[in-house]
């Protein structure tokens, strides 16, 4: 297991609709952060998609990855067969080691277990032939259904990107999801959090925290993955709460990334 950072560790720095910094982080900025933090893997998600970069910027980014010895992982959304085949070709041409995707269909519709297994079965041979792993991120589909679909496909080249918080939206807890999907995990998103009651006691608030400073039992999680024989990298992601200004939020995000990497280095021995 190698430690890395992803574009979802820097959502505020990159920007999104409703929060656009004056000087947003670009692809080379993420690589510079990886060098600064001393991590060996970078994962580009749909919030800074490599496949939408101008050709010159893409070429510069890939050249820097090679020169600086950074392992590249690429993220997208969707499980439409044609799109996955296109992304497989792009990911392979970039020299990346893994394609992560959110399992949704056109219009954001969540696929049924049968639909998911069918589409994954269609593309699994192509991923095997390319030696590329496809990793579905949890959060939209119950862990038991993901497990059943993967059992049906039965390919070592199709697995899971295990996110530690996403499945709260279903809702399913981190331990439940990890225990069901550890054996399929080929990418880990380390995202620490706290969940606490609102002051009026009617409902809960979930907020991110730097790794090691929330309620995520990271040592247990890493142990569970090791016991299951998972082969994966650990990619840091963050959910910093919005501050009084965007510049303050970006600064908080940057500090959290540094604190998180320092903590995770004590647990992940590369």
Secondary structure, 3 states (H helix, E strand, C coil): CCEEEEHHHCHHHHCECCECCCCCCCHHHHHHHHHHHCCCEEEECHHHCHHHCCHHHHHHHHHHHHHHCCEEEEEEECCCHHHHHHHHHHHHHCCCCEEEEECECHHHCECCHHHHHHHHHHHHHHHHHHCCEEEEECCCCCHHHHHHHHHHHCCCCEEEEEECCHHHHCCCCHHHHHHHHHHHEEEEEECEEEEEECCCCCCEEEEEECCCCCCCCHHHHHHHHHHCCCCCEEEECCCCCCCCCHHHHHHHHHHHHHHHHHHHHCCCCC
